[in-house]
Each structure stands twice: as C-alpha cells, then as structure tokens.
Amino acid sequence: MNEDKVKILDQPALAARLKRMAYEVFEATYQEKKLIIIGIDERGGYLADKLSGFLKEISPQEILLVQAYLDRASDPGTIGIELSIDDIGLLENQAILVVDDVLYSGYTMLNVVAILLQAGPKMIQTAALIDRGHRKMPVSPDFVGMELATTIHQHVKVEIDGEKGVAEVFLR
C-alpha cells in the first residue's frame, strides 16, 4: 500500500519555527542562569539540540542538553526513561525544558514530566514542534512550533536525515 504523504515543514521552515520558539523560551526563562533542555528520544533530541543552538545565539544562560530515552518495554502501562546524565540529582532546583517532536495523546510528555518531578526541579516547561491535538492526558505545551488539526487516522512524522543534518515534517 502506497501511503501518500504531504510535506508540512521543510528544513528552512522547521528552523524558523525553532528559532521563534527559542525567543519564546528565553523570554520565559531569562531570569534563570542555567536551563536544562531534555530531548525525548531521537527526534526530540534532534529538536532539542537545534533549539539549544538558537538559544545559545541569543541567551547568556548556561544551556545543558540532556537526552531522554524512553523504555516502553517496562511494566505494561508504564514508561521508564533513561537520561544521558549519570545523576538525576543534577536536575534538583533547576529550570528544565522538555522537548518532543509531536504532541498527540500526551502520554509520553506526561510520563517524562512525572519522572523528572522526582528530582525536585525548580520548574518544568514543555515544548513540542507539532501539537496535533487529540489529547487523552491533561498536557498542554508551553511552547509550540505549529498547531496542526488532524484526524485520528492521520499521522504526523518528523523525518531526520542524520547524514545531511536536516529534518522535515510530513502528514500521512
């Protein structure tokens, strides 16, 4: 079966969205000396890296980039995460921004935030490149690159070409 896909954002448009989001993040966190940006899985990590790059251009803040890898094979109904830092205690009393590619049901974001709360952060804010609605959990992102009205049967996919270092967003 040949799936039709429609390009929603090309690399320049995606970069422009992330740059705008960086300004919004800085406006909301300018009083913080340090900001920890946590990207969820590969695509959220890629976006977090690009977002942190734009923030470093405009902000004097220390930016620490952390990768969160989801372990969906844990107990049924739960999600565990593995962070690219050795000590979750480093997040205590820190400003944190959690970045994901597409916000849909809210399960992933809510589970990651719930685990990060155990570290006692000063604040946690969330960012999603695409918010497609259809929430099942009470999650609302603080920063959004694009809101996209979709049907339940449509899928939004951020595709990353690691060799070229570019990403694009498609609707299927």
C-alpha positions, 0 to 999 in steps of 0.5 A: 500500500502506497501511503501518500504523504504531504510535506508540512515543514521543510528544513528552512521552515522547521528552523524558523519555527525553532528559532521563534520558539527559542525567543519564546523560551528565553523570554520565559526563562531569562531570569534563570542562569542555567536551563536544562533542555531534555530531548525525548528520544531521537527526534526530540533530541534532534529538536532539542539540540537545534533549539539549544543552538538558537538559544545559545545565539541569543541567551547568556544562560548556561544551556545543558542538553540532556537526552531522554530515552524512553523504555516502553518495554517496562511494566505494561502501562508504564514508561521508564526513561533513561537520561544521558546524565549519570545523576538525576540529582543534577536536575534538583532546583533547576529550570528544565525544558522538555522537548518532543517532536509531536504532541498527540495523546500526551502520554509520553510528555506526561510520563517524562514530566512525572519522572523528572518531578522526582528530582525536585526541579525548580520548574518544568516547561514543555515544548513540542514542534507539532501539537496535533491535538487529540489529547487523552492526558491533561498536557498542554505545551508551553511552547509550540512550533505549529498547531496542526488539526488532524484526524485520528487516522492521520499521522504526523512524522518528523523525518531526520536525515542524520547524514545531511543534518536536516529534518522535515515534517510530513502528514500521512 
